[in-house]
């Protein structure tokens, strides 16, 4: 199931739409039960039993703290000792504090509030929080981190912006984040700080359209184009790769190898590294001149192919020539640099009939945005989602912004994202592999946003598989693409 992530204001509006459930405290009661259930699950996972364990609630102002305080009733019924540290005593949820004391909760000793604690609940700030932790919360949570105590965050870790996912310093890094009915944008944008996400349904209706969607592995597996009984090498998708050079032949090898591993029916290569490509992948149809390439159903152009006038001419032909105008094109690496320096090409890509997918990393993104005088250049540091949407709209193409979190946006603002789960793919040549995978999907008829997101997901799985917990090179990563895809396909068999 595709997972939706929502902005803070949309969630507030959805809460208000529940009417009496919000006004009468039903939502808070359900949320408190969800907090307690999550804490119990984590205690069980970490320790031998729940009874007699000690949980410390770090409670801020407002409803987020109220959820935690009311959760004490459920925890106490399971034999858990519960203490609370109030970071804003004059603004604490008053009714929640009364209930907390009524069930035997007590305030922690200010000299050593975490003495004997087995788990800490971060309920300092919720959806209304912005900026870093302030005192006394900053010192308190630094003590928790030094003690190595597990943390369950309520709604989202304090110090993480709910909409941009900005992880401020200082902030909380949770082991588990429990949220209610709807996932917040921060759960995608700041996944490492959130830990594992537990969603407890409390009856908040989902808005009509989430801000960002992320396909599950099952979704990716089901959508992956596999050959059927009537398919041949042409119907499965013919992808053309224009990459590599005498100076960087490896870029052509990596992109081509990745395209083949991603189930391209046929892979054609064009460039000066043809001999090296064929030596590594003899099934490739390799030529040195674009005129000899033959028909393709998608192009991948740019990795390591140079930025001189010859490269610009090749890019222009692929993007603008009538014979190529309806063929999907993925533009990466050096081709992005050429595009940033050529106003005529930038004007042409938004009006061509075939789709275009740009795959910049942050530096390439900034150069391209600056070239078109797009507000995306200024937005990138503060709000990656707004930035990628802005550049996609300004250029009239789909833009994939690489990173630990990969974001892909269409010109109409529709955006998908996927978290890599690790940083093992942060190695030279990794982007060439991503381009090859995405190009194979484009050639099979997958739309650019879906192709980019699906490719990023397989790319992340391949990096994790190749790593085994240690740094890797791009050769290791590309060798793991086919095995990672086979593992993904097992989900398709059993669902």
LOFIKE-411384 format. One record per atom (N, C-alpha, C): y, z, x; residue in one letter. Coordinates in steps of 0.1 Angstrom, whole numbers, plus 5000, padded with zeros to 4 digits. Layout:
REM LOFIKE-411384
YZXA/...
REM end
This chain:
REM LOFIKE-411384
498850005008X/500050005000X/501250005009X/502249915006X/503549915013X/504250045010X/504750105020X/505450235019X/506950215019X/507550275009X/509050265008X/509750385014X/510850365020X/511650475026X/513050465020X/513650575017X/514850585008X/516050655015X/517150605011X/518450675016X/518650805008X/519350895015X/519651025009X/520251014995X/521250934994X/521950924981X/521050874970X/520150784973X/519150734963X/518250844958X/517850934968X/517051044965X/517751144956X/518951174959X/519751264951X/519951204937X/520151074935X/520251014922X/518951024915X/517851004922X/516551014915X/516251154911X/516651254918X/516551394914X/517351424902X/518551374901X/519451404890X/518851334877X/518151224879X/517551154868X/516451234861X/515951334868X/514851414862X/515451514851X/516751524851X/517351614841X/516951754841X/516251804831X/515951954831X/514951994842X/514251904847X/513351944858X/514151994870X/515251924872X/516151974883X/516952094879X/517552084867X/518452184862X/517752324860X/516552314856X/515752444853X/514952494864X/515152434876X/514452484888X/512952444889X/512552354880X/511152304881X/510852234894X/511752144898X/511552074910X/511452164922X/512352264923X/512252354934X/510952434934X/510552474922X/509252554922X/508152464927X/508152334923X/507052244928X/507152224943X/508452214947X/508652194962X/508152314970X/508452434965X/507952554971X/506452554972X/505852514962X/504352514962X/503852414972X/504552294973X/504252194983X/504452244997X/505452325000X/505752375013X/504552475017X/504252565008X/503152655010X/501852585013X/501552485005X/500252415006X/500152355020X/501252295024X/501352235038X/501152335049X/501852445047X/501652555058X/500252605058X/499652625047X/498252665046X/497352565053X/497552435050X/496752335056X/496852335071X/498152355076X/498352355091X/497752485097X/497852595090X/497152715096X/495652695097X/495152645086X/493652615086X/493252525098X/494052425100X/493752325111X/493852385124X/494752485126X/494952535139X/494152665142X/493852745132X/493352875134X/492052895125X/491353005128X/490153035121X/490553125109X/490953055098X/491353115086X/492853135084X/493253175072X/494653185069X/495053335067X/494153415062X/494453555059X/494853625071X/495953695070X/496453775081X/497353705091X/497553575089X/498453505098X/499953535095X/500753505104X/502253535103X/503053405104X/503853385093X/504753275093X/506153315092X/506953255101X/508453285101X/509153175095X/509953195084X/510853095078X/512253105085X/512652995090X/514052985095X/514852915084X/515652995077X/516252955064X/517752935066X/518252815062X/519652785062X/520252805048X/521352735045X/521952745032X/521352645022X/521552665010X/521252564999X/519752554996X/519452444989X/518152424983X/517052414993X/517252355005X/516252345015X/515752485019X/516652575021X/516252715023X/515552785011X/516052744999X/515452794987X/513952754986X/513652624989X/512252584989X/511352674997X/511852705009X/511052785018X/510952935013X/512052985008X/511953125004X/511053144992X/511053054982X/510153054971X/508653034975X/508452954987X/507152934991X/506453064996X/507253164999X/506653295003X/505653354992X/506053334980X/505153384969X/503753324970X/503653194973X/502353134974X/501653174987X/502353184997X/501753225010X/501353375010X/502053455003X/501653595002X/500353614994X/500253524984X/499053534976X/497753494984X/497953424995X/496853395004X/496653485016X/497453595015X/497353705026X/498053665038X/499053585037X/499953545049X/501153645050X/501353695061X/502553775063X/503753675065X/504853705058X/505953615059X/507253685062X/507953635072X/509253695076X/510253575075X/511553615074X/512553515073X/513753545083X/514253445089X/515453455097X/516553375089X/517653435086X/518753375078X/519753325087X/519953195088X/521053135097X/522353135091X/522453145078X/523753145070X/523653255059X/523553385062X/523353485052X/524253475040X/525553435042X/526453435031X/526353315022X/525453225026X/525253105018X/523753075015X/522953175016X/521553165014X/521353144999X/520253084995X/519853064981X/519553204975X/520453254967X/520353394963X/519053424955X/518753344945X/517553374937X/516353354945X/516253264955X/515153254963X/514953374972X/516053434977X/515953554985X/515453674977X/515953684965X/515453794956X/513953774954X/513453654952X/512053634950X/511253664962X/511853624974X/511153644987X/510953794989X/511953874986X/511754024988X/510854084978X/510854024966X/509954074955X/508454064958X/508153964966X/506653944969X/506254004982X/507154074988X/506854145001X/507254075013X/508053975012X/508653915024X/509654005030X/509853995043X/510854085050X/511654005060X/512854045062X/513653985072X/513154015086X/513253915095X/512753935109X/513654025117X/513054085127X/513854165136X/514754075145X/515954095145X/516854005152X/516654005167X/516054115172X/515854115187X/514654025191X/513654005183X/512553925186X/511953865173X/512653775167X/512253735153X/510853665153X/510453605164X/509153525164X/508053605170X/508153735172X/507053815178X/505853805169X/504753765174X/503453765167X/503353645157X/504353555157X/504353445147X/503153345151X/502553285140X/501553185142X/502153045139X/503153045131X/503752915127X/505252945122X/506052845124X/507452855120X/507852745110X/508552775100X/509052675090X/510452655092X/510852525095X/512252485097X/512752445083X/513652535077X/514252505065X/515752535067X/516352485077X/517752505081X/518652415073X/518452285074X/519252185066X/518252085061X/518652015050X/517851915044X/518651785044X/518651715032X/519251585031X/520751585034X/521351705033X/522851705035X/523151735049X/522251745058X/522451775072X/522951655080X/523951675088X/524451575098X/524851645111X/524551575122X/524951625135X/523851725140X/524151775152X/523151865159X/523051995152X/522052075156X/521852215152X/523052295157X/523552385149X/524652475153X/524052615155X/524852695161X/524452835163X/524452905150X/523553005147X/522553055156X/521252975156X/521252865148X/519952795146X/519552725159X/520552675167X/520152605180X/519452695189X/519852825191X/519252915200X/517852955194X/517852985181X/516553025175X/515452915177X/515752785174X/514752685175X/514452655190X/515352675199X/515052665213X/514052765217X/514152895212X/513152995214X/511852955209X/511752895197X/510552855191X/509852745200X/510652655205X/510152545213X/509552605226X/510252695232X/509852755245X/508552835243X/508352895231X/507152975228X/505952885224X/506252755222X/505152655218X/504652685204X/505452735195X/504952765182X/504952635174X/503952615165X/503952495157X/505052505146X/505552395143X/506752385133X/506352295122X/506552345109X/506552265097X/507952255092X/508452135092X/509852105087X/509852075072X/510852135065X/510952105051X/511951985049X/511451885043X/512151755040X/512351675053X/512951725063X/513051655076X/513451755087X/513151725099X/513551815110X/515051835110X/515551955112X/516951985112X/517551925125X/518751865124X/519351795135X/518951645136X/518251595126X/517951455125X/518651405113X/519451295115X/520251235104X/519251175094X/519451205081X/518551155071X/518551005069X/519650935072X/519750795069X/519550705081X/520150745092X/520050665104X/518950705113X/518350825111X/517350875120X/517850915133X/519150925135X/519650975148X/519151115151X/518551125163X/518051255167X/519051315176X/519751415171X/520851475178X/520351575188X/521251625197X/520851725207X/521751845205X/521251955201X/519851985199X/519351955185X/518051945184X/517451925171X/516051975171X/515351975159X/514052025158X/513051905160X/511951935168X/510851835168X/509651905161X/509351855150X/508351915141X/506951865144X/505951945142X/504551905142X/504151845129X/504751895118X/504451845105X/505751845097X/506051735089X/507151745080X/506651725066X/507051815057X/506651805043X/507851755035X/507651655028X/508751605019X/508151585005X/509051544996X/508751554982X/508951424974X/507851364970X/507751244962X/508151124969X/509251124976X/509851004983X/510051024997X/509650925005X/509950935020X/511350905023X/511950975032X/513350955036X/513350845048X/514450785049X/514550685060X/514250745074X/514650875076X/514450945088X/512950955092X/512150955082X/510650965084X/510150845091X/510850725089X/510450605097X/511250595110X/512550615109X/513450595120X/513250705131X/512850815128X/512750925137X/511350985137X/510350895136X/508950945134X/508451035144X/508751025157X/508251115167X/508751255165X/510051275160X/510551405157X/509951465145X/509451385136X/508851435123X/507451485124X/506751435134X/505251465135X/504551395124X/503451455119X/502751395108X/503551415095X/503551325086X/504351335073X/503351365062X/503651475054X/502951505042X/503851495030X/503451405021X/504351385009X/503651454997X/504451554991X/503951624979X/504751574967X/503951524957X/504551474945X/505051584937X/506351584934X/506951684925X/507551624913X/507351494910X/507851434898X/509151364899X/509651334911X/510851254913X/510551104911X/511151034902X/510850894901X/511350804912X/510650704916X/511050624927X/512150524923X/513150514931X/514250414928X/513550274928X/514250184921X/513750044919X/513449974932X/514249994942X/514049924955X/514350024966X/513350044975X/513650124987X/514550054997X/515150135006X/516050075016X/515149995026X/514050045030X/513149975039X/511749995035X/510949895037X/509449915034X/508649895047X/507549955048X/506649945059X/505249925054X/504649815058X/503249785053X/502249885060X/501249925053X/500150005059X/499249905067X/498349965075X/497449895082X/496549815072X/496249865061X/495349795051X/496149675046X/497449685044X/498249575039X/498149465050X/498349505062X/498349405073X/497049335074X/495949415073X/494649355074X/494349255063X/494749295051X/494549205039X/495349075040X/496549085046X/497348965047X/497148875059X/496348925068X/496148845080X/495348725077X/495848605082X/495148475078X/493848455087X/492748465080X/491448435086X/490848305081X/490148235089X/489548105085X/488548125074X/488648035064X/487648035053X/486747915054X/485847905045X/484747795046X/485347655047X/486547635041X/487047495041X/488147475052X/488347575060X/489447565071X/488847485083X/489847425090X/489547375103X/490747415112X/490747365124X/491747405134X/493147375129X/493347275121X/494647235117X/495147315105X/494247345095X/494647425084X/494847565088X/494247615098X/494347755103X/495747775109X/496447675113X/497747685119X/497747635133X/498647545136X/498947495149X/500247545154X/500247625165X/501447685170X/501747625183X/503047585185X/503447535198X/504247635206X/503947655218X/504547755227X/505347685238X/506647705238X/507547655249X/508047775257X/507347805268X/507647925275X/507247915290X/507647995298X/507247995312X/508047885320X/507947895333X/508547805342X/507947825356X/508447745365X/507847755379X/508147895384X/509247955380X/509548095385X/508848195377X/508648175364X/507948275355X/506848215347X/505748165354X/504648105347X/503948205338X/503948335342X/503248435334X/503648445320X/504948415317X/505448425303X/504748325294X/504448205300X/503748105292X/502248145290X/501648205300X/500348245299X/500148355289X/501048455289X/500948565280X/501248525265X/502248445263X/502548405249X/501448315243X/500948225252X/499848145247X/498548215244X/498248305253X/497048385252X/497148475239X/498248525236X/498448615225X/498348535212X/498848405212X/498748325200X/497348285197X/496548265207X/495148225205X/494448355200X/494648465205X/493948585201X/494348625187X/495548585182X/495948615168X/495448515158X/494448445162X/493748345153X/494448225150X/495348175159X/495848045158X/494747935158X/494747845148X/493747735148X/493747645160X/494947625165X/495147545177X/496447595184X/496447595197X/497647635204X/498047525213X/499247475212X/499747375221X/500847435230X/500847395242X/501747455252X/502647345258X/503947365259X/504847275265X/505647345276X/505547295288X/506347355299X/505747325313X/506547375323X/506147345337X/504947435341X/504547535333X/503447625337X/502147575330X/502147445327X/500947395320X/499647415327X/499647395340X/498447415348X/497947555348X/498847655350X/498547795349X/498047835336X/498647785325X/498147815312X/496747775309X/496447645313X/495147595311X/494147665320X/494547705332X/493547785340X/493147915334X/494047975326X/493748105320X/493148075306X/493547975299X/493147955285X/492847805284X/491647755288X/491347615288X/491347555274X/491247625263X/491347575250X/492747525246X/493747555254X/495047525251X/495247375253X/496047305244X/496447165246X/497747175253X/497847145266X/499047175274X/499647045280X/500947035278X/501646925284X/502946975290X/503646885297X/504846935304X/506146885297X/505946785288X/507046725281X/506946735266X/508046775260X/508046795245X/507646665238X/507946555243X/507646425236X/506146405235X/505346475243X/503946465243X/503246575236X/503946665229X/503346785224X/502546765212X/502846665203X/502146645191X/502746735180X/502146735168X/502646805157X/502246955158X/503147035154X/502847185153X/503347235139X/502847345135X/503347415123X/504247525125X/504547565138X/505547655141X/505747645156X/506947685161X/507247685175X/507647825179X/507147865191X/507647975198X/508347925210X/509647965212X/510447915223X/511248025230X/511148025243X/512148105250X/511548195261X/510448255260X/510048355271X/509948285284X/510748325294X/510748285307X/510948135309X/511648065300X/511747915302X/513147875307X/513947975311X/515247945317X/516347925308X/517547925314X/518747925305X/519747805310X/519147705317X/519947595321X/520147495311X/520847385314X/521147275304X/519847215299X/518847205307X/517547145302X/516947235292X/516947365294X/516447455284X/517247445271X/518547435272X/519447425260X/519047295253X/518847185260X/518447055253X/517147075245X/516147135251X/514847155245X/515047245232X/515847355233X/516047435222X/516747355211X/517747275214X/518447195204X/517547105197X/516647045204X/515646945198X/514747025188X/514247135192X/513347215184X/514047265171X/515347305172X/516047355161X/516647255152X/517147145158X/518047055151X/517446915148X/516546865156X/516046735154X/515446715140X/515646605133X/515046595120X/513546605119X/512846565130X/511446575129X/510946725130X/511846805135X/511446945136X/512147045126X/513046985118X/513847065110X/513247155100X/511947125096X/511347205086X/510247295092X/510047285105X/509047365112X/509647505115X/508947615111X/509347745115X/509547765130X/510547835134X/510847855149X/511047995152X/510348045162X/510648185167X/511348165180X/512548235181X/513448225192X/513448355199X/513148355212X/512948475220X/513548465234X/513848575240X/514148585254X/515248485259X/514848405269X/515848305274X/516548225263X/515748185253X/516348095243X/517348175235X/517248305234X/518348385228X/519648385236X/519448385249X/520648375258X/521348245256X/520548135256X/521048005253X/521747995240X/521148055230X/521748055216X/523048125216X/523148245223X/524348315224X/525548245230X/525148145239X/526248075246X/526547935239X/525947905228X/526147775222X/526447785207X/527747775204X/528247785191X/527647685181X/527447565186X/526947455178X/525547485173X/524747545182X/523347575179X/523347695169X/524247785171X/524247905161X/524647855148X/525547755147X/525947705134X/524847625127X/523947565135X/522947485130X/521747565125X/521447685131X/520147745127X/520247805113X/521447845108X/521447895094X/521347795084X/521547665087X/521547555077X/520247465078X/519347495088X/518147415089X/517247445078X/516347355074X/515447375063X/514347475066X/513847465079X/512747555083X/513247695086X/512447795084X/512847935087X/512947955102X/513848055106X/514048095120X/513848245121X/513148285131X/512948425134X/513448455148X/514448535149X/514948575162X/514348705166X/513948725178X/513248855182X/513848915194X/515148965193X/515849025205X/515449165207X/515549205220X/515549355223X/517049395222X/517349515224X/518749565222X/519749495230X/519449465242X/520449395250X/520749255246X/519649185242X/519849045237X/520549045223X/520249145215X/520849165202X/522349185204X/522749265213X/524249295216X/524949165220X/524349095229X/524948965234X/525148865223X/524148855215X/524148755204X/525148795193X/525148925190X/526148975180X/527548965185X/527848985198X/529148975204X/529548825203X/528648735206X/528948595206X/529448545192X/528948595182X/529348555168X/530348645162X/530848735171X/531848835166X/531448915154X/530148955154X/529549025143X/529749175144X/529949245133X/530049385133X/528749455138X/527749375138X/526449425142X/526449485156X/527349435165X/527449485179X/527949625179X/528849665170X/529349795170X/528449895162X/527649835153X/526749915145X/525449965152X/525049885163X/523749905169X/523550045173X/524450105180X/524250245186X/524150345175X/524850335163X/524850435153X/523850415142X/523550285139X/522750255127X/522050125129X/520750125134X/520050005138X/519749925125X/519449995114X/519149915102X/520349835097X/521549905097X/522749825093X/523049715102X/522749735115X/523049635125X/522149515123X/520849535122X/519949415120X/520249345107X/520549415097X/520949345084X/522149265086X/523149315093X/524449255094X/524249125102X/523549125113X/523349005122X/522548905114X/521448945107X/520748845099X/521548775089X/522448855082X/523348795072X/524348695079X/524948735090X/525948655097X/525348525102X/524048525107X/523448405112X/522648325102X/522348395091X/521548325080X/520148305084X/519548395092X/518148385097X/517548525096X/516248525099X/515548655100X/515648705114X/515948835115X/516148895128X/515149015130X/514449015141X/513549125144X/514149195156X/514449315154X/514949405165X/513849485171X/513549455184X/512449525190X/512749665193X/511749745195X/511949885199X/510749965195X/510750095198X/509750185193X/509550175178X/510750165172X/510750125158X/511249985157X/510349895152X/510749755151X/511249735137X/512449675136X/513049645123X/513149495121X/512849445109X/512949295106X/513749285093X/514849205094X/515649185082X/515849035079X/515849005066X/516148875061X/517648865058X/518248745057X/519648735054X/520148805042X/519248825032X/519648885019X/519549045021X/519249095032X/519249235034X/517849305033X/516949235028X/515549285026X/515049325040X/514549445042X/514149485056X/512849555055X/512049535066X/510749595068X/510849665082X/510049765084X/510049835097X/508649885100X/508349905113X/507149955117X/507350035129X/506750155130X/506850245141X/505650225150X/505850205163X/504850175173X/503850295175X/504350415172X/503550535174X/503350575189X/503750485198X/503750525212X/504750425220X/504850455232X/505750365240X/505050285251X/503650275250X/502850205260X/503250065261X/503750005251X/504149855251X/505449835259X/506149935263X/507349925271X/507049875285X/506749755287X/506349695300X/506749555300X/507049505312X/507449365314X/506349265308X/506849175301X/505949075295X/505449105281X/505649235277X/505249275264X/505849195252X/507149155254X/507749075243X/507148935242X/506748885253X/506148745253X/504848755244X/504148865245X/502848875237X/503248885222X/504248965219X/504648985205X/505048845199X/505748765207X/506248635203X/505048545200X/504048545208X/502848465206X/502148505193X/501948635191X/501248675179X/502048635166X/503348665166X/504148625155X/504148475153X/504248395163X/504248255162X/502948205155X/501848265159X/500548225152X/500548245137X/501148365134X/501248395119X/502248295112X/503348265119X/504248165113X/503548035110X/502747995120X/502047865119X/501047865108X/500547985104X/499547995093X/500248005080X/501548005080X/502348005067X/502848135063X/502748235071X/503348365068X/504848365069X/505548425060X/507048425061X/507548505072X/508748475078X/509148535090X/509248695090X/509648755079X/509748895079X/508348955080X/507448905072X/506148955072X/505448925085X/505648805090X/505048765103X/505448865114X/506748885115X/507248975125X/506749115124X/506749165112X/506249305110X/504749315113X/503949225108X/502549225111X/502249215126X/502949125132X/502749105147X/503049235154X/504149305150X/504549425157X/503549535155X/502849535143X/501849635141X/500649615149X/500149485150X/499049455159X/499349475173X/500549445177X/501049465191X/500949615195X/501349695186X/501349845188X/499849895189X/499049845180X/497549885181X/496949835194X/497249715198X/496749665211X/497249755223X/498449795223X/499049875234X/498350005234X/498150065222X/497450195222X/495950185227X/495350075223X/493950055227X/493850035242X/494749955247X/494649925261X/495050045270X/495950125265X/496450235273X/495350345276X/494750395265X/493850505267X/494650625272X/495950635270X/496650755275X/497350735288X/497350615294X/497950585307X/498750465306X/499750445315X/500650325315X/499750195317X/500250085312X/499549965313X/500449845316X/499949735320X/500649615322X/500449515311X/501249415311X/501149315300X/499749245299X/499149225311X/497749165311X/496749255304X/496949385306X/496049475298X/496249475283X/497549465280X/497949455266X/497449335259X/497649215265X/497149095259X/495649085257X/494949145267X/493549145266X/493049235254X/493849325250X/493449415239X/493849365225X/494549245224X/494949195211X/493749165203X/492849085208X/491649045199X/490849165195X/490449255204X/489749375200X/490549455189X/491849475191X/492649545182X/492649475168X/492649345168X/492649275155X/491249295148X/490249295156X/488849315150X/488849455144X/489349555150X/489449685144X/490249685131X/491349615131X/492149605119X/491349535108X/490549435111X/489849365101X/488749455094X/488349555101X/487349645095X/487949715082X/489249735082X/489949785071X/489849695059X/489849565062X/489849465052X/488449455046X/487349485054X/486049475049X/485749595039X/486349705041X/485949825034X/486949865023X/487949775020X/488949805010X/488949695000X/
REM end
